[in-house]
Amino acid sequence: MPSHVVIGGGITGLAACWYLAKAGHRPVLIERETRLGGVIRTDHVEGCLVEGGPDSFLASKPAAMDLIRELGLEADVIGSNDHQRVTSIVKGGQLVPMPDGLMMMVPTQIMPMVKSPLFSWGTKIKMGLEYFRSPVENPPERSVAQLVREHYGQEAVDYLAEPLLAGVYGGDPEELSADAVLEMFVSMEKKYGSLTKGTLVMRAQRAKQAPAGPLFRTLKGGMEQLTQAIVCQLADKMDRVQGEAVAIRKANFGYEIELKKEKIYAEHVFVCCPATAAGRVLGPVDERLAELLSAVRYNSSVTLALGYEQADVEGKINGFGFLVPKVERRRMAACTYVKTKFDHRVPPAKALLRCFLGGAAIDVPEADLIRDVLAELKDLVGLTKMPMFTRVTRWTGAMAQYGLGHRARVAEIRELAGKHPGLHLAGNAYEGIGIPDCIRGAKAAVAGL
């Protein structure tokens, strides 16, 4: 009988297997798909490296780099080309560069904001006066939109918060919890009152600690190089069962994991699948826990990669790409110019655009998606040539939504799970949705042994 079973073969489950193996255990990984890695997927099309899921991770969060070093991949890490990091926002059908000095949606420089056509004079004045806000000792839980609106106004919600967070959570800032999504800014508000003042202090402190590095990091071979390395190095240190967990039940010696065609017994179960799937299988263990997990909402994601000859896009694209606020949106939510953002992705004679279409496009026929995006690119950047290739990737229910009450829900989930020795929960539904967050959560779950 295996002692440790991991359910879910995405980055969280693979990281859990890695840390279990490091601790001397031989985990059994249960995953219904033939391919491991979850939404991390890298394809190679006509010499271009096309990411179907996340293309990088935040350099400021150490868990991903720690794992990469353990895997011996540090030499393959590359950073984003931040010297070329110009991102535009669509306003009135035109691309407007984001003003210098922004940290997320917080302005830290006066003149770039004054000169920017992105905001009205009313918003610019409100942004300037925000510096003089008094500390807020115990602010109530608010949505991201409420927090940003209180400090900087509705235009900052529409043209900064919404488009910036749409690419991360794929959600509505009116519904996302500021406590869960912008915890750092909520803490600043309590201490300084002004988000601008708090950001300036934090930036000064960081500048003293170490020189600034790239904002994003990735691997030369794409993000799937990470998951493939884990699978390869664990080839003789874990067992794989391809199947779908139907239910988990308590047993005299631990847990019974029921699959469609067999049952597996284990002392420890690491549930690393989406919270909704975890809720479906954990009902027999704890009904309230299953109810809370099932209540976590997820949004879907659709990306469209477009490959061009470099000559076809010359003079039409620059910087990292552009964001399309919901108030301006037709089909695209964002577009990344891959060659500018990262080296080693696209041959010199070619160009690759990666367009993010949001969950609303999950069931739209591929031909319609391509037609609509090409029409938008023509209007926004004057791109008229047909692409050499297209690649659509769809992920149903991939992005956890941290809505109002999320932190209280997670606290109760953790409390209830703690009452069941040998049951461990990890994934993007709890304390962070990025790759480093998932890896950190898996490592913490294993450390809990």
N, C-alpha and C positions, 0 to 999 in steps of 0.2 A: 504494500500500500504506500503510495507517495505521501510524503509529509506536507508538501507545499504545492498547491495548485494555483495557477494564475489564470484568470479569465479575461481575455481580451488581448489581441496581438498588435495593438498600436504602440506608439512610443512609450506610453506609460507601462503597459504590460511587459514590453521587451526590457525596459529599464528595471522593472521589478525582478524579472528573471536574471538579469545581469548581477544585481546586488545580492540576490539570493545565492547565486552560484559563487560569488565572491566570499560569501559567508560560509561556504562549504556545503550548501544544500544542492539537491538536484531537482529543480522545479519541473512541473508538468504544465505546459502552456496549452490552453484551450482557445482556439480561434476558429470561427466558422468559415472564414474566407481562405482560399488556397494561398493567397499572398499575405505576407506579414508586413506591418508598418503602418496600417491604418491610412490616414489621410496624407501621410508623407509618401509622395510618389514622384519620381523623376524619370522622364522619358528623354530619349535622344532622337531628334527629328532633323534630318538633313544637316547634321553638324551642329545643331542648336540644342542646348540643354533646356528642357521645358519642365518646369515644376508644376505638378498638378495640385499640390497643396502648399504648405508654407515654404517660402523660398529662403528663409533665414531665421535667426533668433536674436533677441536683444542681447547685446554684448554686456549690458550692465547686470544681467542676472547670471551668476556663475555656474549653476548646476549643469548646463549643457556643455560648457567648456571643460568642466571637471570630468564628465563622462567621456568626452572626446579625447582628453589626455589619457585616460585609463585604457581606451581602445587603441592608442597609438596613432591617432589621426591628426595630431596637432599640426604637423607640417602641411596638411592639406587645408587648413583653415585660412580663409580670406575675409577681409573686411569690406564693407561698403565704401564706395568712392565718395566720401562725404564732401570732398572739395568740389564735387559736381552736383551736390544735393540741392537742387532747386526744384521745388514742388509747386505746381500751380493749382488754383481753385477756379472752377468754372463759375462765372457770374455774368449774367446777361448774355450767355452764349459765347463769352470770350474767356480765354485763359489769363488769369491774373496771378502773378507770382505771389506766393505767401511772403509777407514781410519778414525781414531778418529779425532775429531776437525772440522768436516764438519758441516756447517750450510747451509742446502739446498745444493747448489753446490759451496759454498764458503769455501775454506780451511783456517783454523785459527791456525793450529799447523804445525810446519816444519817437525819434525822427522817422524810422521806417514805418511806424504805424501812422504817423501824421501824413506821410506822402502816399500811402497805399490807397488805391481806389477800391479796395475790397470792402471798406466800411464807410458809413456815413459819418458826418461830423458829430452827430449826437452820440454815436457809439464810441468814437475816438475820445470825446470828452469824458464819457463814463469810464473808459479804460484808464484814463489818466487819473481821475479822482479815486479809482479803486485802491490806489496805493495808500490812501489815508484811512481805510476801513479799520475799525477796532476789532480786537480778538473776540471770537465767539466761543464761549466756554463749553456749552453743551448744545450744539446745533441739532435739530431733529433730522432724521433720515430723509433725504431728498433724492430726487432723480438727478442724473447728470445734467439734464437740461435746466432744472431748477437751480442747481448750484452755479452753473456757468451764467445763467440769466441774471441771477442776483448780483454777480460780480461784474459782468461785462455786457449784459444786454442780449436781446434776442438775435441780433445779427451774428454775434459770436457763437450762439448755439447753431444757427443755420449754416454759417460759412466756415466754422472751425470745428466745434465739438462733434456735430453730426457726421461730416465727411471723414474726419480723422478716426472716429470710433467705428464707423461702418466697416472699414477694412479689417478691424480687429475682431469685433463681436458680431458684425452683421446685424446689429440691433438698433432700436429706436432710443435715443438719449432721453426721451420723455419717460421711458420705462426702465432703463438701466439704473441701478442703484449707485449713487456717488460713493457711498461707504465701501462698496465692494469693488468698483471699477476705478475710482479716483481716490483711493485711501490716502495717498500721499498729500493730495491737495486738501482733503478734509482735515488732516492733521495740521497742515500749514494754517488753515483758517482758524483753528482753535488757538494756535500759538501766536500768529502774527495779525490775524484779521484779513490782511491783504494777501492774495495768492501771488501777486507780482512781487511783493516784498519778500515773502517766504521763498519764492523761486530764486530770487537774486542772492539771498543768503545761502541757500543750498548750493547754488552754482559756485559761489566764492569758496565755500568749504571744500567742494570736490576739486576745484582747481589747485588747492594747496596739497591735496592728498596724492594725486597722480596726474600725469598728462592725459588729456582727453584722447580716447581711442575712437575707433569707428562705432557708429550707432548700432549697426547690424553686423553679424558675422554669419558665415555659411561655409560650406565645404566645396572644394573645387569640383568634385564629382556630383554635386547636388546634395540635397538633404537626405535622399534615400541612401547615400553612402553611409550615413550614420546607422540607420536601421539594418542595412545589410551587414555592416561590420559586427553588430551585436549578434545577429543570427549566425553569421559565419563563426565567430569566436565561441559561441555557445553550442556549436554543432554536437559535441560529445559531452556537454555538461547539462543539457536539459532534454526533456522529451516533449514531443509535439503531438497533440490530438486535434485533428480537424473535425470540428463538430460545434453544435450550438447548445449552450447550457439552457435547459428548460426550467429547472428549479434547483434551489439549494435548501437542504433540510438539515436540522440538527441530528447528530448520531451519537452513539455512546462514546465513540473515539474521536469525535470532531464533527465533520460535515460530510453529507452525501450530496454529490453534485450529479444531478440527473441530466443526461444528454438524450437526444432523440433515440439513440440506439444502444446506449450503455450507461452504467453508473460508475462514478469514480469517487473514492473516499479519501479524505485528507484531514490532517490535523489543523492545517492553516489554509485559508482560502483568501486570495488577493483578488478582489473584484475591481478590475481596471477597465471595464467597458463603460459606455455612456450611462449616465445616471438613470435614464428611462429604462434601459435594458437591465440595469442592476435592480431597479424597482420591480420589474417583472419576475425576476428569479428569487428575490429575497423575501417574498410574501410569507412563505412557510416559516421563516426564521423570526421575522418581526414585522407585523402588519403596519405599524406606524412608521417604521423605518422605510418600508417599501413605498408607503404613501408619500412620504417626503421626497424620496428619490424620484418617484414618477412625476412629481410636480415641477421638476426642473425643466424649463423650456429650452428647446434647441432650434436654431435656424439653419437653413441649408445654404450651400455655397455653390456657385457656378463660376468657372473661369474659362476664358477663351484666349488661347495663344494664337498670335498671327505672325507668321514668318515672312519677311520681305527681303528683297535686294536692298543693300545699303543705299544705293543710288536713288531708290524710289522714295526714301524717307529723308534724304539729305536736306537740311535746312528747315524741316517741318517739325522735328522733335528735338527737345533739349532738356537737360536735367533728368530727374528721376521719373517724371511723369506728371499726372494731374489727378485731382479728386473732383468728383461731381456731387455737390450737395443735393440732398433730397428735393429741395425746392427748385432745383434746376434739372433734375434727373429725368432721362428718358428710358434708357436701358442700362447704360454703364454707370457704375458707382466709382470706378477708378481705372486708371491705365498706368502701367509701369513700363518704362523703357529699360529693358533688361540689361542691355550692353552698357549703358551709362551707370547703372547701379552697381553691377558686379562684373569683374573680369572673369575670363575663362568660361563664359556662358554662350557666346555667339561669335562665329568666325568674322574676320574683318570685313568681308564683302557682304555680310548679311546683317539684318536687324530683326529684333524680336520684341513685339509688344504683347504685354500680358494684361488682359482686360478682366475686371471683376464685375460680375453682373448681379450679385445678390441672390437671396433665396427665392425671390418672386419668379426667377427665370428657371427654376428647377425642372418644370415640366414643359417648357417652351421648345418646340422643334428646333433642331440644330440649324437648319437652313434659315429660319426666322431670326435666330440670335445673330448669326453671321451677317445677314442683310442689315439688321438694325444697327449693329456696331459699326459696320463699314460706313453707313450713312452718317452716323455721329462723328466718326473720325474725319470724314470729308468736311463736315460743317465746322468742326473745332480746330483742326490743324491743316486742312487742305489736302489730306491724303486721298488720292484718287486711284492709285494703282491697286490691282487685285493682289492679295497675298499669295506667296508661293505655297504655303500650307496653312491649315487651321487645325487646332486641337482643342476640343471642348472637354472639360472635366467637371463632373457633377458629384457633389457630396451631400447626401440627404441627411439632415439632422446632425450636422457636424460641429456646430458652434454653440456652446452652452451660453445661455443668457442669464446674466446676473441681475435679476430684477429686484424691485423693492422687497426688502425682507430677506435677501439672499444670505447675509451673514448670520442672521438669527436661525434660518433654516439649516445652514451648514453646521452651526453650533449644536443644534438638536440632533442632526444626523450623526455627528461625531460622538455625542453623549450616548445615543442609543447603540451605535456600533460598538462602543467601548464596553457595553454590557454583555457582549457575545465574544468571549475569548477565542482567538483564532480567526476572527473575521476582520479583514483589512480592506479599506476603501481608498482608491486613488484614481485620479483622472482630471479632466479639464472642467469638471462640474463643481469644484470646491473652492480652491484658493488660487486660481489663476489658469488661464487657458493656453498660454504659450508653451512652446517646447521645453524651455527651462523649468517652468512651473510643473509640468507633468513629470519631468525627470525628478525634480525635487520631491514631489509628492510620493513617487514610487520609492525613492530612497528612504524617506521618512517612514513609510509603511513597513519596509523591511527592517529598519532600525528599531521599530516598535516591538520586534520579536524579543 
